[in-house]
C-alpha cells in the first residue's frame, strides 16, 4: 500500500498545531516562523481550485463594500 500526502494539508496541520499552543511564552523567532508558515501556506493554496474559490469569494465581498 502506498501513501501520498499533500504539502498543503501537512502545512495546514502544522499551522493548526502551532496555533493551539499558549501564546505567552513565544519568542520573536516563533512569531517569524509562524508568519513564514502562513505565507508559504497561502502561496501553496493560491494555485489550487480552492485558492481560486477563496479569491473569488473575497473579491466579491470587496466589491460590495463600496
N, C-alpha and C positions, 0 to 999 in steps of 0.2 A: 504494500500500500504506500502510495506517495502522497505527501502532504505539501501543499503550497500555501503561502500566506501573502497577503498584500502589505506592502510597506506602509500604505496609508492606514490600514487597520491597526498595524503594530504601533505606529506612531500615535494614533488616537488613544490606544490603551495606555501608552506611556504618559501622555498628557493627562488623562483622567487620573491615573495613579499618583502623579505628582501634584495634581490639584487637590487631592484628598488629604494630603499631609497638612499638619498645622502650619500656619503662615508666620508665626512669631520667630522661630529660630533661623530664618532664611538669611543667606548671605547675598552679596551682590552677584557673586558667581552663579548662585542658584537662580536668581532673577534673570540673569542674562541667558542662562541655559534654557530656562522655561520659555523665554521670548524666542530663542532660536528654534526650539521645538515647534512652537506655534507658527512661526514664519515658514519653516520647511513644510509643515502640515498644510498650510494654505497654498503653497506653491504646488504641492503634490495633488491636492484635491481640485485645484483650478483646472487641470487638464482632463478631468473626468466629466461624464454627463451630470453627476450630482453637483459638481462645482459649477457647471454652466447653469443648472437649475437654480442654485442659490444666488448666482449673479443676476439672473433674470428676475428673481423674486425681489432682491434688494433694489434693483434698478426700477422695478415697478413701484416699490414703496417710495423711492426718492422722487419719482415723477409726480406722485400725489401730494408731496409736501408743499409745492409752490403755494 
